[in-house]
Amino acid sequence: MRGVTVVGGIGVGCLVVAAGAIGSQPQDGGLRRAVVLSDLHMGEGRDADGQWSPYEDFRWADDFDQFLTALATEDSRPTDLILNGDTFELGRSDEIPCDHADPGLGCTQTEALARLERVLTAHAGELAALGDFARSGDNRVVLVPGEDDAALLFPAVGVRAVAAFEAPAGRVSVATGGFWRSADGRVVVEHGHQLESRADRFESWPLPFVERDGQRHLMTTAGQRILQPLVDAYENRFSMVDNVADEMAGLRFALAATEEDGVGDAAITLIRELLFRFSWQQFRMDLDRGDVEPPEWQLADARAEGAEFLMATLPDDDRLRPLAATALDDGRLDALMASLSDDQLLALCDHRAAVRRARRRFERILSQFDPTGPPVTECARTPASTGSTFEYFWQSRDRMFLRHLEQRRGEGPAIAVFVHGHTHLADYRQGNFTRVEAGGTYVVDGFSPVRDAATPVVINDGAWQRTVTPVLLDRFAAEQGMSDRELLETVQPEQLPPCYSFVEIEPYADVPGPPALRYWREDQDGGWMMAGGCGRRIAG
C-alpha cells in the first residue's frame, strides 16, 4: 500500500519497518525541528441530527487547519510533526461496541478497524489537512499510540491510519515501539500512560494484545474496565468533564455535581487513581533547587495511621473527600492503604508537603486547587530532616521519571529531552530552572529530574484541545453564582479559550536545545498567532 511506513523497532504482520526511527536528527544528517502535540481525541463527530456526540472532544477543525498551514508556510524548515498519542478516540464507540464475555478482552482488529473508519469519516477534513502538511516540503508525521488509540498497533489498523493521510511513502508513520525516538537517541516522545501507577498502563506495551480462541484482542487496562464506564456516564451528562486539565480532574467536579451517584464498585479504583494523579507542574519550583534537601518521611508512622493517613492527604475542600469518607466508613479505605508501597507513601508525603507549603505561602501558580483553601498537615519527618533546609518536595517525582527514562534509554545515549502528554495539563512557563551557556542564562520550560542539571529536560505538551484548570472553573462558578452541577450543565467546550498547547524542539547538530512550550491562540484582532502564553478566561 502506497505511503505506508511503520517505525519504532517492532514489526508485526505485514507492516514495513523502517531502518531507523524518524527524528530531529535523521540518518541523512539533515537538521529538523520537532513539533509535538497530543490528545486530539478525534471521535465519531456529529450524530444524524448534526449534534456533536457528547464524547467528541475534537471540535476545532478550522483552528487546526490554520495551525498546520502556519507550521508549513511560516517556517520552511523540515518538520517532524509528532502526534503524541490519543490522536484517534478508538477506546469507545456508541455505534461499534467491542463487547466480549471476558472484561479483559477489548476490540479485535476487525472491530478496531471499523471504529477507525468511523473516525476517519467524521474527521476527513482534519486528515486532509494533515496530509497536506505531510506533502509539504520535507515534512513528516508520526503517530505515537496512546491508551485510547493503542489499536494503531494492530497491523491492519496502523496501515489504514497511515493510508488515510494520502501522503508519499515515508512521510507518515506509526511508532510501533510505543514511543518516538530521534535518530541520535537524545529526544524521546511518549504519550505518558505507561508511567508508573497509571490506571491506563498496559503491562505488555508495546504489544497490548491477548490471544483468545484464535482471535487477537486488545487487552483492557484497569482504567478501561473500571473507570471508563464511569467517565463515559459523566461525559454523556456533562460534555465538559474531559476538557478539565488534568484529565481526571473533571471527575472531581462530576463527583460533587452528582453527589457520587453511580460510582459503585469503581470507588476504590477511582480514589487510587485520583490520589496519585499529581500535577507537580502546578507548584512553584524555581526556589526549590540548590541549597535545599528532601526530607526523610517517617513511613512507619504513616502506616500506623492506617486509612486516616489517606484522609489527611486530602484537603477539606477536595471534591474527592466525601467519596473517600464513605470508603473510610465502610472499611474499603483500609485495604487501599494496606496495598500501598513505600514509594507510593513517599509520593503522598511529598505532595502533602508541597500543598502545605504552597498554601502557607499563598502561591498563585496552583492550578488544581485554590491556594486560599484549608491547610494540609505534613507527614512526620525524621528528627534529622526538620527545618527549612529540607524543603525539596519533588524527590518522588524525580525518581519516577529517572526510572522511566532509564528504561527508555536502553543501550542508547543519555536522553536529553523527554516529552509526554496524557494528562491534558501542559507545563507552565514558570521558570522551574535556568540553564547557563556561553550565550547567557535563560529559562527552561519543564523540569529536570536531576537537580541543578541542564538535562534531561522533562516536559508535558498538554493537549491540543480547549481545556480549563479547576481553579479557573471555580472562579467562573463563583462569579456566576453556580453550583458544581449548574457549572457542568451550563459550560460547553466551545466557551473555553481558543488556545492549544504544543512543544517545539529546534533543529540541532549535536545536543538538543531546550524544548519550548508554545500555544496556538487567537490574537486581539481575531487572527491567530504562536505565543508563549494563553488567555484563559471562560466565555460567559
C-alpha positions in Angstrom: 0.0 0.0 0.0 1.4 3.4 -1.0 2.8 5.7 1.7 2.9 3.1 4.5 5.9 3.0 6.7 6.0 2.0 10.4 8.8 2.8 12.7 9.8 2.0 16.2 11.7 -1.3 16.4 8.9 -3.8 16.5 7.4 -5.1 13.3 4.1 -7.0 13.3 2.5 -8.9 10.5 2.8 -7.2 7.1 4.0 -3.8 8.3 7.1 -2.4 6.7 9.6 -1.4 9.4 11.9 1.5 8.6 15.6 1.1 9.1 15.8 3.8 11.7 13.4 5.9 13.7 12.4 9.2 12.2 13.6 12.0 14.4 15.0 15.5 14.8 18.3 14.1 13.5 17.5 11.7 10.7 20.1 9.3 9.4 20.9 11.5 6.4 22.3 14.2 8.7 19.8 16.9 7.9 18.6 19.2 10.7 14.9 19.1 11.5 12.7 20.6 14.1 10.2 18.6 16.1 6.7 19.8 16.9 4.8 17.6 19.5 1.1 17.7 20.2 -1.1 15.2 21.8 -4.6 14.2 22.8 -6.6 15.4 19.8 -9.2 12.6 20.6 -10.8 12.6 17.1 -14.0 10.7 17.7 -17.3 9.9 16.0 -18.1 13.6 15.3 -21.8 14.5 14.9 -24.9 12.4 15.0 -27.6 12.2 12.3 -29.2 15.4 13.6 -25.9 17.3 13.3 -25.3 17.4 17.1 -21.9 16.7 18.5 -21.5 13.4 20.2 -21.0 14.1 23.9 -17.8 12.1 23.6 -16.4 14.1 20.7 -13.6 16.2 22.0 -12.1 17.4 18.7 -14.4 20.2 17.6 -11.7 22.6 16.3 -11.1 21.6 12.6 -10.8 25.2 11.4 -8.4 26.1 14.2 -6.3 23.0 13.4 -6.2 23.6 9.7 -4.9 27.1 10.2 -2.3 25.8 12.7 -1.0 23.3 10.2 -0.9 25.9 7.5 1.1 28.2 9.7 3.6 25.4 10.6 4.1 24.5 6.9 4.3 28.1 5.5 5.7 30.4 8.1 8.8 28.3 8.7 10.4 26.4 5.8 12.5 24.1 7.9 11.7 20.4 7.6 9.5 19.4 10.4 8.6 16.2 12.2 5.0 16.6 13.5 4.6 14.1 16.3 1.0 13.3 17.2 1.8 12.1 20.7 -1.0 9.6 21.5 -4.8 9.6 21.6 -5.0 11.2 18.1 -8.0 8.9 17.5 -10.7 8.0 20.0 -10.8 4.3 19.4 -11.3 3.2 23.0 -15.1 3.8 23.0 -17.9 4.0 20.5 -21.7 4.1 20.7 -22.0 2.7 17.2 -19.4 0.0 17.2 -19.2 -1.8 20.6 -16.5 -4.3 21.4 -18.4 -6.4 23.9 -17.0 -9.7 25.0 -17.8 -12.0 27.8 -14.4 -11.6 29.4 -14.0 -7.9 30.5 -10.2 -8.3 30.0 -10.8 -8.5 26.2 -11.0 -5.4 24.1 -11.5 -4.9 20.4 -10.4 -7.4 17.8 -8.5 -6.0 14.8 -11.7 -6.1 12.7 -13.7 -4.2 15.4 -10.9 -1.6 15.8 -10.8 -1.1 12.1 -14.5 -0.4 12.0 -14.1 2.2 14.7 -11.2 3.8 12.9 -13.2 4.0 9.7 -16.0 5.8 11.5 -13.5 8.3 12.9 -11.7 8.9 9.6 -15.1 9.6 8.0 -16.1 12.1 10.8 -12.7 13.9 10.6 -12.0 13.7 6.8 -11.1 17.4 6.8 -8.5 17.1 9.5 -6.9 14.1 7.8 -6.8 16.1 4.6 -5.1 19.0 6.3 -2.5 16.6 7.9 -1.9 15.0 4.5 -1.3 18.5 3.0 1.2 19.1 5.8 3.0 15.8 5.2 3.2 16.5 1.5 4.7 20.0 2.0 8.5 20.4 1.8 10.2 17.5 3.6 7.7 17.3 6.5 6.9 14.1 8.2 4.1 13.0 10.6 4.5 10.3 13.3 1.6 8.7 15.1 2.6 7.6 18.6 0.0 5.3 20.1 -1.7 6.3 23.4 -4.1 4.2 25.5 -7.2 5.3 23.5 -5.6 4.6 20.1 -3.5 1.6 21.1 -5.3 -0.2 18.4 -2.9 1.5 16.0 -0.5 -1.3 17.0 -2.8 -3.8 15.1 -1.1 -4.2 11.7 -4.2 -3.5 9.6 -5.3 -0.6 11.8 -1.9 1.1 11.5 -1.7 0.6 7.8 -5.2 2.0 7.3 -4.5 5.1 9.5 -1.3 5.9 7.6 -3.0 5.4 4.2 -5.7 7.9 5.2 -3.2 10.8 5.1 -2.6 10.1 1.3 1.0 11.2 1.7 4.1 10.0 -0.2 5.9 6.9 1.1 7.8 7.5 4.3 6.1 10.8 5.1 3.6 9.3 7.6 4.4 6.5 10.1 3.3 4.7 13.2 5.7 4.4 16.1 5.2 0.7 16.7 7.8 0.7 19.5 5.2 2.6 21.6 7.3 5.8 21.6 9.3 8.0 19.2 13.0 8.4 19.5 15.2 10.7 17.4 17.8 9.0 15.3 20.6 10.1 17.7 18.6 8.8 20.7 18.7 12.1 22.6 15.0 13.0 22.2 12.1 10.7 23.3 8.4 11.4 22.9 5.9 9.2 24.6 2.2 9.6 25.3 2.6 9.1 29.1 0.0 6.4 30.0 2.9 4.0 30.7 4.3 5.9 33.6 4.2 4.2 37.0 0.9 3.9 38.9 -1.3 4.9 35.9 -4.6 3.0 35.7 -4.3 3.1 31.9 -0.9 1.3 31.8 -0.5 -1.8 29.6 1.7 -4.4 31.2 2.9 -5.7 27.8 3.4 -2.4 26.0 4.0 -2.0 23.0 2.2 -5.3 22.3 -1.1 -4.7 24.2 -2.7 -7.9 22.9 -4.1 -11.1 24.2 -5.0 -14.3 22.3 -8.3 -16.0 22.9 -9.9 -18.8 20.9 -7.8 -18.0 17.9 -8.6 -14.2 18.0 -6.2 -11.4 18.9 -7.8 -8.8 21.1 -6.6 -5.6 22.7 -6.2 -6.2 26.4 -8.1 -3.8 28.6 -6.4 -1.9 31.4 -7.9 -1.4 34.9 -8.8 2.1 33.9 -10.7 1.0 30.8 -12.5 -1.8 32.7 -13.4 0.1 35.8 -13.1 3.8 35.3 -14.0 4.3 31.7 -17.7 3.4 32.1 -17.9 5.9 34.9 -16.2 8.6 32.8 -18.5 7.8 29.8 -21.6 8.1 32.0 -20.4 11.5 33.4 -19.4 12.8 30.0 -22.7 11.8 28.5 -24.3 14.2 31.0 -21.6 16.8 31.1 -19.6 17.3 27.9 -17.1 19.5 29.8 -15.8 16.7 32.0 -13.0 15.7 29.6 -11.9 19.3 29.0 -10.8 19.9 32.5 -7.0 19.7 32.9 -5.6 17.4 34.5 -7.7 14.8 32.6 -9.0 13.2 35.7 -9.7 16.5 37.5 -13.1 16.7 35.7 -14.2 13.6 37.6 -13.8 15.5 40.9 -16.3 18.1 39.6 -18.7 15.4 38.4 -18.5 13.6 41.8 -19.6 16.8 43.5 -22.2 17.6 40.9 -23.9 14.2 41.2 -23.2 13.5 44.9 -21.2 10.5 43.8 -24.2 8.8 42.3 -23.3 5.8 40.2 -19.7 5.3 41.4 -20.5 1.9 43.0 -17.7 -0.6 42.8 -15.4 1.8 41.0 -14.9 3.8 44.2 -11.6 2.4 45.3 -10.0 2.4 41.9 -11.2 5.9 41.4 -9.8 7.1 44.7 -6.4 5.4 44.0 -6.2 7.0 40.5 -7.1 10.5 41.7 -4.8 10.3 44.7 -1.8 9.6 42.5 -2.6 11.9 39.6 -0.2 14.6 41.0 0.1 17.7 38.9 3.6 18.6 40.0 3.9 21.4 37.5 1.2 23.4 39.3 3.7 24.2 42.1 6.4 26.8 42.1 9.7 25.0 42.0 12.2 27.8 41.0 13.2 28.3 44.6 13.5 24.6 45.4 16.9 23.8 43.9 20.4 24.1 45.2 20.7 24.5 48.9 17.5 22.7 50.0 17.3 19.0 50.5 14.5 16.5 50.6 13.1 15.5 54.0 13.0 11.9 55.1 9.5 10.9 56.0 8.6 8.5 58.8 6.8 6.0 56.7 6.3 3.6 59.6 4.3 6.4 61.3 2.2 6.9 58.1 1.4 3.1 58.0 0.4 3.2 61.7 -2.2 5.9 60.9 -3.9 3.4 58.6 -6.8 4.8 56.4 -6.8 8.1 58.3 -3.5 8.8 56.6 -5.3 8.9 53.3 -8.0 11.2 54.6 -5.3 13.6 55.9 -3.8 13.7 52.4 -7.0 15.2 51.0 -7.6 18.9 51.9 -11.1 19.6 53.3 -12.0 21.4 50.0 -11.1 18.4 47.8 -14.1 17.2 45.9 -12.8 13.6 46.3 -13.0 13.8 50.1 -16.7 12.8 50.5 -16.2 9.7 48.5 -13.1 8.8 50.5 -15.0 9.4 53.7 -17.7 6.9 52.6 -15.0 4.4 51.8 -13.4 5.0 55.2 -16.7 4.3 56.9 -17.3 1.1 55.2 -13.7 -0.2 55.6 -12.7 -0.2 52.0 -10.1 2.5 52.5 -8.2 0.3 54.9 -7.5 -2.2 52.2 -6.3 0.5 49.8 -3.9 1.8 52.5 -2.5 -1.7 53.1 -1.8 -2.1 49.4 0.4 1.0 49.0 4.1 0.6 48.6 6.7 2.7 50.4 7.4 4.6 47.2 3.7 5.4 47.0 3.6 6.6 50.6 6.6 8.7 50.0 4.9 10.3 47.0 1.8 11.1 49.0 4.0 12.7 51.8 5.9 14.8 49.2 2.6 16.0 47.8 1.2 16.9 51.2 4.3 18.9 52.0 4.1 20.7 48.6 0.5 21.6 49.1 1.1 22.7 52.7 3.9 25.0 51.7 2.0 26.4 48.7 -1.0 27.3 50.8 1.2 28.7 53.6 3.0 30.9 51.0 -0.2 31.7 49.0 1.5 30.5 45.8 -0.8 31.5 42.9 0.8 29.1 40.4 -1.6 26.4 41.7 -4.0 25.2 39.0 -5.7 22.2 40.6 -6.9 23.8 43.9 -7.0 27.3 45.3 -4.1 28.4 47.5 -6.6 30.1 49.8 -8.1 26.8 51.0 -7.7 24.9 54.2 -4.2 23.8 55.1 -2.8 20.3 54.9 -0.6 18.7 57.5 2.8 17.2 56.7 3.8 13.6 57.3 6.1 13.1 60.3 9.8 13.7 59.4 12.8 12.1 60.9 14.4 14.4 63.5 17.5 14.8 61.3 15.5 16.3 58.4 13.4 19.0 60.1 13.8 22.7 59.4 13.9 25.0 56.4 16.9 23.3 54.9 14.7 20.3 54.0 12.2 21.9 51.6 12.7 20.0 48.4 9.5 18.0 47.9 9.9 16.6 44.4 12.1 13.6 45.1 9.4 11.0 44.3 8.6 12.8 41.0 12.3 12.8 40.1 12.8 9.2 40.9 9.8 8.1 38.9 10.9 9.9 35.8 14.5 8.8 36.1 13.5 5.2 36.4 11.3 5.6 33.3 14.0 7.4 31.3 16.5 4.6 32.1 14.0 2.0 30.7 13.5 4.1 27.5 17.2 4.7 27.1 18.1 1.1 26.8 21.6 0.8 25.3 21.4 4.2 23.7 22.8 7.6 24.8 21.5 9.5 27.7 18.1 11.1 26.9 18.3 14.9 26.8 14.6 15.7 26.2 11.6 13.7 27.2 8.2 14.9 26.0 5.0 13.4 27.3 1.2 14.2 27.4 -1.8 12.1 28.6 -2.8 14.4 31.5 -4.1 17.3 29.3 -2.2 19.7 31.6 0.7 21.4 29.9 3.7 22.6 31.9 3.6 26.2 32.9 6.3 28.6 31.6 7.2 29.4 35.2 11.0 29.2 35.2 11.3 26.0 37.1 15.0 26.1 36.4 17.5 28.0 34.3 20.3 26.9 32.1 23.7 28.7 31.7 25.6 28.6 28.5 28.0 30.8 26.6 25.2 32.8 25.2 23.8 33.6 28.7 21.3 32.4 31.2 17.8 31.5 30.1 14.6 30.0 31.5 13.9 26.3 30.5 10.3 25.1 30.2 9.6 21.8 32.0 11.9 20.5 34.7 15.0 18.3 35.2 14.7 15.3 37.5 18.4 15.7 38.1 18.8 18.6 40.5 20.8 21.5 39.2 21.5 19.7 35.9 20.7 21.0 32.4 19.5 17.7 31.2 17.4 15.6 31.0 14.5 18.0 30.5 11.0 16.6 31.0 8.1 18.5 29.6 4.3 17.9 29.3 2.9 19.1 26.0 -0.7 19.3 27.4 -3.5 18.6 24.9 -4.3 20.2 21.5 -7.7 20.9 23.0 -9.6 23.7 24.6 -9.1 23.0 28.3 -9.5 24.8 31.6 -8.0 24.2 35.0 -10.1 23.5 38.1 -9.1 26.8 39.7 -10.4 28.8 36.7 -13.6 26.8 36.7 -14.0 27.5 40.4 -13.5 31.2 39.9 -16.0 31.2 37.0 -18.6 29.4 39.1 -18.1 31.9 41.9 -18.5 34.8 39.5 -21.7 33.3 38.1 -23.1 32.0 41.4 -23.3 28.5 40.0 -23.2 25.1 41.9 -21.0 22.4 40.5 -24.0 20.8 38.8 -25.1 24.1 37.2 -21.5 24.7 36.1 -21.1 21.4 34.3 -24.6 21.6 32.8 -24.0 25.1 31.5 -20.4 25.5 30.3 -19.6 23.9 26.9 -16.2 23.2 25.5 -16.8 25.9 22.9 -16.8 28.5 25.7 -13.2 27.7 26.7 -10.3 29.8 25.4 -9.3 29.0 21.8 -5.7 28.2 22.8 -3.9 25.0 22.1 -0.6 23.8 23.5 2.3 22.1 21.9 6.1 21.6 22.3 8.7 22.7 19.8 12.3 21.4 19.7 14.6 23.4 17.4 16.9 21.7 14.9 20.2 20.8 16.4 23.6 19.4 15.3 25.0 17.9 18.4 22.9 18.5 21.6 19.1 19.2 21.6 18.3 22.7 22.8 15.7 23.2 25.5 12.1 22.3 24.4 9.7 25.3 24.3 6.1 25.1 25.3 4.1 27.1 22.9 0.4 27.9 22.2 -1.6 28.4 19.0 -4.1 31.1 20.1 -6.3 33.8 18.9 -4.9 37.3 19.0 -6.7 40.5 19.9 -7.8 41.1 16.3 -9.4 37.7 15.8 -6.4 36.3 13.9 -4.1 33.6 15.1 -0.6 33.6 16.5 2.1 31.4 18.0 2.6 32.5 21.6 4.3 31.7 24.9 1.2 32.0 26.9 -2.6 31.5 26.8 -5.6 33.7 27.5 -7.6 31.7 30.0 -11.0 33.3 30.6 -14.2 31.3 30.0 -16.6 33.0 27.7 -19.8 33.8 29.7 
